[in-house]
Amino acid sequence: MKKTLFALLLLPLAACNGDPVPEPGLRLPQDELYHGMIELGEKLEDPYTLDNMRSALSALYPTKADRVDIAATDLYVRFLPRNDAQLQWLQEQDLYLMDHPMDYAILREGDYYQDPEIGDEDITWQYALVPKDFPFPKDIRYELLDECYIAEHDATTRAADGIDWRAVERESFRLTGNGEMLSPETKAGALAPEGRITIEDPAFSGGKPFGVAGVKVVCNIFVKFATTYTDRDGYYKMPRTFSGNPRYRLVFQNQKNFSIGFNWIIIPASVSTLGKGGPEGLDFHVTADGDEALFRRCAVNNAAYDYLSRCTGADLGIPSPPSDLRFWIFAGLTSSSTCMLHHGAFLDGSLLDTYLGDYLGLVKLFLPDVTVGTKEKDYRGIYSTVVHELAHGSHYAKVGNTYWTPYIHYVIRSFIREGWSAYGNGTGEGHGYCEVGEMWGYFMQASLEKDRYGGTVPSYGSSYWFKPDIFRYLYERGLSRSDIFRAMTADVTSVEDLREELISLYPDWESVILQTFRNYGK
């Protein structure tokens, strides 16, 4: 399968206080976690179609139904985008897109669905509930599946009508043969799901659970769905109520404007389906000994959230990487990279064309910015890797594609043409870009790991021909990370440039800077 093979193609790009866990069984999902393709069962009768809601209204209020005419509030449709640009346009319309139909039984949960009539390397049908006045684009294929009525979306429904719309909804479930999906009657009639998603890092804060931060939580029952984000401590509350037992999913499209993708099919954001839960909400605790894929996604999510939260003037004093970052996780690789393909780095270079050949079109579909190899890494190892790559992302935000292209070209040439490691041996065109960039990446990795876990600043990267310990030495003697980053300009393309720029910025430190570079042979 080309998509599986493509995972191997990225190898040369790889440069480089909570509360107690909820008591088991109280608010946990009803289904096991699976990460394969969703298995669909029979088509079900959707209780939210306009016709079915009208029938339920007539059944409960036969004398009022003639006087209360309801019209469609929403349309259930499916889109077939041809490329990433069309898919992004749909996402920008504030739509929640599902890759499988909402009105089918689920025989086995999973993380994705690919319509068997759509090629494996094409974007599959995207299902959505859109407002009745949605401006359908002319260039994106779509099909209208049903007219629907969601009472909460109807501004004309009033308590003065004397109609209990939640009762009408429940009646529609019963009339369509879906009564078993309803939760027991409550005084409120329906509930807004809320809960907490947590994870643990044995090396941090005594191993106490803490929140999975900023991740999107989605729940739906048929075409009625709600989305929200967890807060920094992992808590969430849905903005909509449910009478039945919805399906819950974590969508790794973070509130900090990054996404985590690649489920052995190429998609913009990974989905971990948790299964059905009660309308009151569910809690879920993620551990390394549990579901491995979910653990990796949550650990990468939290590391990125933590780094981006610290890119402020009051904290690190360095800029964030560009928004809309795309992470790909490779469980079978140890190496990682900040290739910034989605943001345009070196994509049109002849080296990439030659290297990828027929796969180039596939790469262009959902381009990654950061690839994270998680093989044999615990939470601490994943955290350390992610902050290293995001430090490169901050550097990229400052210097842009003109700088990044020779940097990445050097890495690829070193790996492919010259038979060395991804960093080469410090010679050849573009090696200075790599030297400056990796000094920064390894230094930030070490200093941020110390911030989280304590102890001394590790000497990461010191075995290579570049010397990140230069930054570590200056940092320990008083230059801040933001001070050092000021010297990381687009004109600094060699270690000699770096040394002169630091002296220019901090003339009072000249003797210390010169001595430090000499001590490390630079």
BANU-493634 format. One record per residue (C-alpha): residue in three letters; x, z, y. Coordinates in steps of 0.05 Angstrom, whole numbers, padded with zeros to 5 digits, always signed. Last residue first. Layout:
<sites>
ALAXZY
...
</sites>
This chain:
<sites>
LYS+00690+00346+00535
GLY+00732+00382+00484
TYR+00686+00442+00477
ASN+00731+00488+00517
ARG+00743+00432+00567
PHE+00668+00427+00582
THR+00663+00502+00593
GLN+00725+00504+00637
LEU+00698+00449+00682
ILE+00630+00482+00688
VAL+00659+00551+00702
SER+00707+00524+00755
GLU+00652+00483+00788
TRP+00599+00538+00790
ASP+00598+00545+00866
PRO+00589+00470+00869
TYR+00522+00474+00833
LEU+00485+00407+00840
SER+00548+00365+00847
ILE+00584+00403+00792
LEU+00524+00393+00746
GLU+00522+00319+00763
GLU+00597+00311+00749
ARG+00591+00343+00680
LEU+00530+00302+00662
ASP+00562+00237+00684
GLU+00622+00253+00640
VAL+00575+00269+00582
SER+00545+00200+00589
THR+00481+00167+00614
VAL+00465+00211+00674
ASP+00433+00161+00722
ALA+00363+00174+00695
THR+00371+00247+00713
MET+00384+00306+00667
ALA+00422+00347+00720
ARG+00358+00382+00742
PHE+00348+00402+00670
ILE+00406+00450+00673
ASP+00376+00488+00731
SER+00308+00487+00696
ARG+00339+00518+00635
SER+00370+00572+00678
LEU+00444+00576+00696
GLY+00466+00649+00690
ARG+00523+00659+00641
GLU+00481+00654+00578
TYR+00454+00588+00602
LEU+00523+00559+00616
TYR+00546+00577+00545
ARG+00482+00549+00514
PHE+00488+00485+00553
ILE+00559+00474+00529
ASP+00536+00495+00459
PRO+00498+00429+00457
LYS+00564+00395+00439
PHE+00561+00322+00417
TRP+00603+00302+00356
TYR+00556+00340+00310
SER+00568+00408+00278
SER+00543+00445+00340
GLY+00473+00418+00332
TYR+00439+00486+00332
SER+00483+00544+00353
PRO+00428+00597+00350
VAL+00413+00638+00413
THR+00419+00711+00393
GLY+00363+00754+00365
GLY+00290+00746+00384
TYR+00237+00706+00348
ARG+00198+00671+00402
ASP+00248+00668+00459
LYS+00305+00657+00410
GLU+00269+00596+00382
LEU+00261+00571+00453
SER+00336+00578+00466
ALA+00356+00543+00402
GLN+00308+00484+00407
MET+00324+00477+00481
PHE+00398+00471+00465
TYR+00386+00423+00408
GLY+00344+00376+00451
TRP+00389+00379+00512
MET+00453+00364+00475
GLU+00413+00311+00438
GLY+00395+00274+00501
VAL+00463+00276+00533
GLU+00499+00251+00471
CYS+00446+00199+00453
TYR+00449+00168+00522
GLY+00525+00168+00518
HIS+00523+00132+00451
GLY+00487+00073+00482
GLU+00535+00019+00458
GLY+00584+00043+00406
THR+00620+00107+00392
GLY+00597+00178+00381
ASN+00600+00179+00305
GLY+00529+00156+00290
TYR+00471+00201+00310
ALA+00422+00174+00258
SER+00476+00183+00205
TRP+00525+00127+00193
GLY+00515+00061+00157
GLU+00535+00017+00216
ARG+00476-00031+00218
ILE+00418+00012+00197
PHE+00429+00084+00217
SER+00475+00076+00276
ARG+00437+00015+00300
ILE+00372+00054+00299
VAL+00399+00113+00338
TYR+00434+00068+00389
HIS+00369+00029+00399
ILE+00333+00095+00411
TYR+00379+00115+00469
PRO+00383+00043+00495
THR+00306+00042+00501
TRP+00297+00113+00526
TYR+00332+00104+00593
THR+00291+00044+00616
ASN+00231+00075+00582
GLY+00226+00136+00628
VAL+00277+00184+00657
LYS+00236+00245+00676
ALA+00179+00241+00625
TYR+00231+00223+00572
HIS+00269+00288+00585
SER+00204+00327+00577
GLY+00191+00290+00512
HIS+00261+00305+00488
ALA+00244+00379+00498
LEU+00181+00362+00459
GLU+00223+00341+00400
HIS+00263+00405+00398
VAL+00199+00446+00409
VAL+00169+00412+00348
THR+00229+00424+00302
SER+00235+00498+00319
TYR+00161+00510+00308
ILE+00163+00473+00241
GLY+00222+00514+00218
ARG+00190+00579+00240
TYR+00124+00561+00205
ASP+00161+00546+00140
LYS+00198+00481+00128
GLU+00213+00451+00059
LYS+00191+00381+00082
THR+00160+00384+00152
GLY+00184+00320+00183
VAL+00152+00312+00252
THR+00145+00244+00284
VAL+00134+00243+00360
ASP+00107+00186+00402
PRO+00068+00151+00348
LEU+00036+00082+00354
PHE-00033+00071+00325
LEU-00045-00004+00317
LYS+00023-00027+00342
VAL+00057-00003+00279
LEU+00013-00048+00236
GLY+00031-00109+00278
LEU+00105-00092+00270
TYR+00099-00088+00194
ASP+00113-00161+00183
GLY+00183-00154+00212
LEU+00199-00080+00221
TYR+00274-00085+00232
THR+00277-00153+00265
ASP+00221-00138+00314
LEU+00250-00069+00327
LEU+00319-00098+00343
SER+00287-00153+00386
GLY+00261-00100+00434
ASP+00188-00104+00451
LEU+00171-00033+00430
PHE+00232-00002+00463
ALA+00192+00058+00491
GLY+00121+00039+00509
HIS+00083+00104+00514
HIS+00056+00098+00443
LEU+00126+00084+00418
MET+00154+00149+00446
CYS+00208+00153+00391
THR+00215+00228+00393
SER+00240+00239+00322
SER+00239+00283+00261
SER+00279+00292+00198
THR+00260+00332+00136
LEU+00213+00280+00106
GLY+00160+00286+00051
ALA+00108+00323+00093
PHE+00109+00270+00147
ILE+00069+00291+00208
TRP+00052+00240+00263
PHE+00045+00265+00334
ARG+00013+00225+00390
LEU+00022+00248+00461
ASP-00036+00234+00508
SER-00001+00266+00568
PRO+00072+00254+00582
PRO+00121+00310+00566
SER+00112+00370+00610
PRO+00159+00381+00668
ILE+00212+00436+00670
GLY+00208+00504+00705
LEU+00208+00541+00639
ASP+00161+00596+00663
ALA+00134+00604+00734
GLY+00143+00530+00750
THR+00103+00511+00689
CYS+00120+00478+00623
ARG+00104+00540+00583
SER+00034+00519+00562
LEU+00062+00453+00537
TYR+00111+00489+00492
ASP+00059+00537+00463
TYR+00008+00482+00451
ALA+00061+00440+00416
ALA+00081+00498+00371
ASN+00008+00514+00358
ASN-00012+00444+00337
VAL+00050+00435+00294
ALA+00033+00500+00257
CYS-00041+00481+00252
ARG-00025+00412+00223
ARG+00025+00439+00173
PHE-00022+00494+00150
LEU-00080+00446+00142
ALA-00037+00401+00098
GLU-00012+00459+00057
ASP-00079+00491+00040
GLY-00064+00562+00020
ASP+00004+00594+00011
ALA+00026+00574+00081
THR-00036+00609+00108
VAL-00095+00589+00151
HIS-00152+00638+00164
PHE-00221+00611+00175
ASP-00281+00642+00209
LEU-00350+00612+00207
GLY-00410+00602+00252
GLU-00480+00632+00259
PRO-00508+00565+00236
GLY-00481+00580+00166
GLY-00424+00540+00136
LYS-00414+00473+00104
GLY-00346+00442+00091
LEU-00278+00456+00123
THR-00260+00384+00137
SER-00190+00377+00165
VAL-00187+00317+00211
SER-00123+00283+00234
ALA-00123+00248+00302
PRO-00108+00176+00320
ILE-00113+00146+00250
ILE-00063+00112+00205
ILE-00078+00124+00132
TRP-00033+00171+00094
ASN-00067+00223+00137
PHE-00027+00204+00199
GLY-00048+00239+00263
ILE-00037+00298+00309
SER-00065+00290+00379
PHE-00043+00312+00448
ASN-00082+00327+00511
LYS-00073+00402+00519
GLN-00144+00411+00493
ASN-00118+00386+00427
GLN-00141+00329+00383
PHE-00129+00356+00315
VAL-00201+00355+00293
LEU-00222+00416+00255
ARG-00287+00404+00217
TYR-00350+00443+00202
ARG-00412+00417+00166
PRO-00477+00447+00191
ASN-00524+00496+00156
GLY-00593+00488+00187
SER-00627+00514+00249
PHE-00571+00496+00296
THR-00556+00515+00368
ARG-00512+00478+00418
PRO-00453+00496+00463
MET-00411+00518+00404
LYS-00369+00581+00409
TYR-00295+00584+00394
TYR-00240+00636+00385
GLY-00169+00617+00365
ASP-00131+00663+00412
ARG-00111+00607+00461
ASP-00184+00585+00463
THR-00215+00542+00409
TYR-00244+00477+00432
THR-00316+00453+00429
THR-00359+00402+00394
ALA-00433+00398+00375
PHE-00472+00355+00327
LYS-00542+00330+00313
VAL-00537+00263+00277
PHE-00543+00293+00207
ILE-00521+00365+00211
ASN-00459+00371+00253
CYS-00401+00417+00270
VAL-00337+00401+00307
VAL-00280+00446+00327
LYS-00225+00417+00371
VAL-00159+00454+00372
GLY-00136+00491+00434
ALA-00100+00547+00398
VAL-00100+00567+00325
GLY-00104+00641+00339
PHE-00061+00697+00314
PRO-00056+00734+00248
LYS-00004+00790+00244
GLY+00062+00773+00209
GLY+00100+00828+00244
SER+00095+00793+00311
PHE+00131+00731+00286
ALA+00173+00719+00224
PRO+00113+00720+00177
ASP+00077+00667+00219
GLU+00002+00672+00209
ILE-00058+00628+00224
THR-00127+00640+00255
ILE-00191+00602+00269
ARG-00245+00645+00300
GLY-00321+00644+00302
GLU-00382+00617+00337
PRO-00441+00575+00316
ALA-00500+00574+00366
LEU-00561+00599+00327
ALA-00632+00575+00315
GLY-00701+00606+00310
ALA-00679+00666+00352
LYS-00717+00713+00306
THR-00683+00681+00247
GLU-00712+00637+00192
PRO-00665+00628+00133
SER-00618+00568+00139
LEU-00645+00498+00130
MET-00609+00449+00085
GLU-00658+00462+00028
GLY-00714+00433+00070
ASN-00684+00364+00070
GLY-00742+00327+00037
THR-00761+00289+00100
LEU-00823+00332+00112
ARG-00783+00396+00106
PHE-00729+00375+00155
SER-00782+00350+00203
GLU-00815+00418+00199
ARG-00750+00451+00218
GLU-00744+00407+00280
VAL-00816+00420+00299
ALA-00804+00494+00293
ARG-00744+00487+00339
TRP-00788+00448+00387
ASP-00837+00506+00393
ILE-00891+00471+00433
GLY-00934+00506+00485
ASP-00921+00449+00533
ALA-00905+00502+00585
ALA-00840+00515+00548
ARG-00817+00449+00576
THR-00792+00384+00546
THR-00781+00332+00601
ALA-00705+00340+00603
ASP-00699+00314+00532
HIS-00629+00323+00504
GLU-00645+00392+00475
ALA-00703+00360+00438
ILE-00659+00311+00400
TYR-00700+00249+00385
CYS-00669+00189+00351
GLU-00673+00114+00350
ASP-00637+00088+00289
LEU-00581+00043+00263
LEU-00562+00000+00323
GLU-00501-00042+00305
TYR-00437-00051+00344
ARG-00382-00102+00355
ILE-00338-00088+00415
ASP-00329-00143+00467
LYS-00396-00137+00503
PRO-00391-00063+00515
PHE-00454-00021+00505
PRO-00473+00017+00568
PHE-00508+00078+00538
ASP-00579+00086+00566
LYS-00608+00119+00503
PRO-00548+00167+00501
VAL-00500+00155+00443
LEU-00497+00186+00373
ALA-00435+00159+00338
TYR-00409+00124+00276
GLN-00342+00088+00275
TRP-00336+00032+00224
THR-00265+00025+00196
ILE-00203+00006+00235
ASP-00164-00045+00196
GLU-00106-00035+00149
ASP-00147-00016+00088
GLY-00193-00076+00099
ILE-00266-00062+00113
GLU-00319-00073+00059
PRO-00299-00009+00023
ASP-00313+00031+00087
GLN-00254+00078+00096
TYR-00270+00152+00100
TYR-00227+00210+00123
ASP-00209+00283+00114
GLY-00248+00298+00051
GLU-00311+00329+00025
ARG-00339+00310-00042
LEU-00409+00288-00059
ILE-00429+00283+00014
ALA-00502+00262+00021
TYR-00512+00205+00070
ASP-00543+00206+00140
MET-00481+00217+00183
PRO-00445+00153+00163
HIS-00369+00157+00158
ASP-00312+00148+00207
MET-00343+00196+00257
LEU-00337+00185+00332
TYR-00352+00239+00384
LEU-00367+00202+00448
ASP-00342+00222+00516
GLN-00337+00149+00538
GLU-00261+00154+00535
GLN-00265+00155+00459
LEU-00300+00088+00460
TRP-00246+00058+00504
GLN-00192+00087+00459
LEU-00222+00051+00399
GLN-00223-00014+00438
ALA-00150-00006+00458
ASP-00130+00014+00387
ASN-00156-00050+00357
ARG-00215-00088+00329
PRO-00268-00034+00342
LEU-00327-00035+00294
PHE-00381+00009+00324
ARG-00438+00046+00292
VAL-00502+00069+00324
TYR-00551+00126+00326
LEU-00587+00121+00392
ASP-00608+00180+00435
THR-00666+00210+00473
ALA-00719+00166+00441
ALA-00789+00177+00468
ILE-00838+00234+00458
ASP-00911+00231+00474
VAL-00944+00298+00483
ARG-01019+00288+00493
ASP-01034+00256+00425
ALA-00991+00308+00390
LYS-01028+00366+00421
THR-01087+00373+00374
PRO-01046+00359+00311
TYR-00991+00408+00331
LEU-00951+00424+00269
ALA-00962+00360+00230
SER-00965+00316+00292
LEU-00898+00343+00317
ALA-00868+00333+00248
SER-00891+00260+00247
ARG-00864+00248+00316
MET-00797+00278+00295
ASN-00795+00231+00235
ASP-00810+00170+00277
LEU-00758+00187+00330
THR-00704+00198+00278
TYR-00679+00270+00276
PRO-00701+00286+00205
ASP-00653+00234+00176
GLU-00677+00212+00107
LEU-00617+00213+00061
LYS-00573+00158+00034
GLU-00545+00176-00034
GLY-00474+00201-00046
LEU-00411+00190-00006
GLU-00342+00210-00029
ILE-00296+00229+00029
MET-00225+00203+00021
GLY-00171+00251+00003
HIS-00153+00316+00038
TYR-00198+00365+00002
LEU-00217+00435+00023
GLU-00266+00473-00021
ASP-00337+00483+00002
GLN-00381+00540+00026
PRO-00338+00555+00087
LEU-00324+00629+00102
ARG-00366+00676+00144
LEU-00371+00739+00102
GLY-00334+00721+00038
PRO-00266+00750+00055
GLU-00264+00804+00110
PRO-00240+00771+00173
VAL-00163+00774+00182
PRO-00143+00831+00227
ASP-00135+00815+00301
GLY-00076+00777+00330
ASN-00017+00791+00372
CYS+00328+00289+00302
ALA+00335+00229+00302
ALA+00280+00206+00256
LEU+00273+00133+00274
PRO+00312+00114+00211
LEU+00258+00149+00169
LEU+00201+00112+00202
LEU+00201+00056+00151
LEU+00187+00105+00095
ALA+00119+00122+00124
PHE+00106+00047+00129
LEU+00107+00041+00054
THR+00045+00085+00050
LYS+00010+00043+00101
LYS+00030-00021+00066
MET+00000+00000+00000
</sites>
